[in-house]
């Protein structure tokens, strides 16, 4: 009679399951804790100078419009539901208008002819850290 060698014992399976659960927990907890507590802000720069900071409200049902004076004319910016976009711009190519809505930290909209930059930050307590490793 040939003996079949077992590769895994019952305790090996339990150890593997506990380690997998711990890894999942260590990955999931920081993501859930940090993303929901911070409110996004949009910083609007013209010619490298901060001209306006807008707090993006996730529960804002009505669209709000802002007008910013760019290098070649007025740029209309719209916010709604925690998102921001350039609605109208005086530039010829309209690339900034076609960028559409942005809502995640680090995303930008640039209108080069107007010298305008919109950059999303993750709240007032943002210290410039991209990632935290535990």
C-alpha positions as CSV (number, residue, x, y, z in Angstrom):
1,X,0.0,0.0,0.0
2,X,1.3,3.5,-1.0
3,X,1.2,6.2,1.6
4,X,0.1,9.6,0.4
5,X,2.0,12.4,2.1
6,X,-0.1,15.3,3.3
7,X,1.3,18.7,2.4
8,X,-0.8,20.8,4.9
9,X,-2.0,20.0,8.3
10,X,-5.1,21.5,9.9
11,X,-3.1,24.0,11.9
12,X,-1.3,25.2,8.8
13,X,-4.6,26.1,7.3
14,X,-5.6,28.0,10.4
15,X,-2.3,29.9,10.5
16,X,-2.7,30.8,6.9
17,X,-6.3,32.1,7.4
18,X,-5.3,34.2,10.4
19,X,-2.4,35.7,8.5
20,X,-4.6,36.5,5.6
21,X,-7.2,38.1,7.8
22,X,-4.6,40.2,9.6
23,X,-3.1,41.4,6.3
24,X,-6.5,42.4,5.0
25,X,-7.3,44.2,8.2
26,X,-4.0,46.1,8.1
27,X,-4.7,47.2,4.6
28,X,-8.3,48.1,5.0
29,X,-8.4,50.1,8.3
30,X,-6.1,53.0,7.2
31,X,-8.0,53.5,3.9
32,X,-11.4,53.6,5.6
33,X,-10.3,55.8,8.5
34,X,-8.5,58.5,6.4
35,X,-10.6,59.0,3.3
36,X,-13.9,59.6,4.9
37,X,-12.8,62.2,7.5
38,X,-11.1,64.6,5.2
39,X,-12.9,67.2,3.1
40,X,-11.4,68.1,-0.3
41,X,-10.4,71.6,-1.2
42,X,-9.7,73.1,-4.6
43,X,-6.8,75.6,-4.8
44,X,-7.0,77.9,-7.8
45,X,-3.8,79.5,-9.0
46,X,-3.3,82.2,-11.6
47,X,0.3,83.0,-12.6
48,X,1.6,80.8,-9.8
49,X,-0.3,82.8,-7.2
50,X,-3.2,81.3,-5.1
51,X,-6.3,83.4,-5.8
52,X,-9.0,81.3,-4.3
53,X,-9.5,78.2,-2.2
54,X,-12.9,76.4,-2.5
55,X,-14.1,73.7,0.0
56,X,-15.8,71.0,-2.0
57,X,-19.0,69.8,-0.3
58,X,-20.0,66.2,-1.1
59,X,-23.7,67.0,-0.3
60,X,-23.9,70.1,-2.5
61,X,-26.8,69.4,-4.8
62,X,-26.9,72.8,-6.5
63,X,-24.1,73.8,-8.8
64,X,-22.1,76.9,-7.7
65,X,-20.2,79.1,-10.2
66,X,-17.1,81.1,-9.6
67,X,-15.4,83.6,-11.9
68,X,-11.7,84.0,-11.9
69,X,-9.8,86.5,-13.9
70,X,-7.2,84.7,-16.1
71,X,-4.4,86.1,-18.3
72,X,-6.7,86.4,-21.4
73,X,-10.1,86.8,-19.8
74,X,-12.6,85.5,-17.3
75,X,-12.8,81.7,-16.5
76,X,-16.0,80.3,-15.2
77,X,-15.5,77.5,-12.6
78,X,-18.3,75.2,-11.4
79,X,-18.6,73.0,-8.3
80,X,-21.2,70.3,-7.5
81,X,-21.3,67.2,-5.4
82,X,-17.7,67.5,-4.3
83,X,-16.4,67.9,-7.8
84,X,-15.0,70.9,-9.8
85,X,-14.6,71.8,-13.4
86,X,-13.9,74.7,-15.8
87,X,-17.3,75.4,-17.4
88,X,-16.2,78.3,-19.7
89,X,-12.8,79.6,-20.7
90,X,-11.7,82.3,-23.3
91,X,-9.0,80.0,-24.8
92,X,-9.3,78.7,-28.4
93,X,-8.6,75.0,-27.9
94,X,-10.9,74.5,-24.8
95,X,-8.8,71.6,-23.5
96,X,-9.5,72.7,-19.9
97,X,-13.2,72.7,-20.5
98,X,-13.1,69.2,-22.0
99,X,-11.1,67.9,-19.0
100,X,-14.5,67.8,-17.3
101,X,-15.1,67.1,-13.5
102,X,-12.3,66.2,-11.1
103,X,-12.9,65.0,-7.5
104,X,-9.8,63.0,-6.3
105,X,-6.8,64.4,-4.4
106,X,-3.9,65.3,-6.7
107,X,-6.0,65.8,-9.8
108,X,-5.5,69.0,-11.7
109,X,-7.0,71.1,-14.5
110,X,-4.8,73.5,-16.4
111,X,-5.7,76.3,-18.7
112,X,-2.3,77.3,-20.2
113,X,-3.5,80.4,-22.2
114,X,-5.2,81.7,-19.1
115,X,-2.3,80.8,-16.8
116,X,-4.8,79.0,-14.5
117,X,-4.3,75.9,-12.4
118,X,-6.9,74.1,-10.3
119,X,-5.4,71.5,-7.9
120,X,-7.3,69.3,-5.5
121,X,-6.0,68.9,-1.9
122,X,-7.4,66.6,0.8
123,X,-8.4,69.1,3.4
124,X,-6.9,71.8,5.6
125,X,-4.7,69.4,7.5
126,X,-2.9,68.1,4.4
127,X,0.8,68.1,5.2
128,X,2.0,67.1,1.7
129,X,2.4,63.4,2.6
130,X,1.5,61.1,-0.3
131,X,1.6,57.8,1.5
132,X,2.0,56.6,5.1
133,X,3.5,53.2,5.7
134,X,2.9,51.4,9.0
